[in-house]
Structures are given as structure tokens and as C-alpha cells.
Amino acid sequence: MENMKYRVIFEYEFHRGTSAAETARRINDVYCMAAVSQKKNSYRPSQTTSELAAGCGVSDKTVIIHLKQIGKVKKLER
């Protein structure tokens, strides 16, 4: 996305009282999910959290947290 669009979004969120960190999280959530849905055929079920994180531009820990929130946790097989 163009820098000017980010500035407009950040200014809007600033006037709403949203922190910069929360604004950045919201932007990443929206645009990462859009990228994932556009590329959904390129993702595979056995993809690692590191690969997902690299594709979304976030940390591994962020991916793990979000996967846990939606119940996508691999159970250890014994």
C-alpha cells in the first residue's frame, strides 16, 4: 500500500484515540488476511509457522498466538 494511505489511516486512528501499535496491528490483520485469501491456493496445511509469518510479515509468535485463538493447534501424537 502507498505511504500516503498509511498516513491517512494513522491520522484517522489518532483522532479516534487509537494507539499507533493498535493501528499497526489492525492494518496488518486486514492486509495480511487479504494477502492470505488471495494466495490461499499457495498455502498448504503442513506449512510451518515460520513460513506463515514470513508470508504475512509478522513474527512466529504472532502467528502462533492467532492460530491458538482460532483453535488451530497441532496435537502431539504419541
Secondary structure, 3 states (H helix, E strand, C coil): CCHHHHHHHHHHHHHHCCCHHHHHHHHHHHHHHHHHHHCHHHCCCCCCHHHHHHHHCCCHHHHHHHHHHCCCCCCCCC
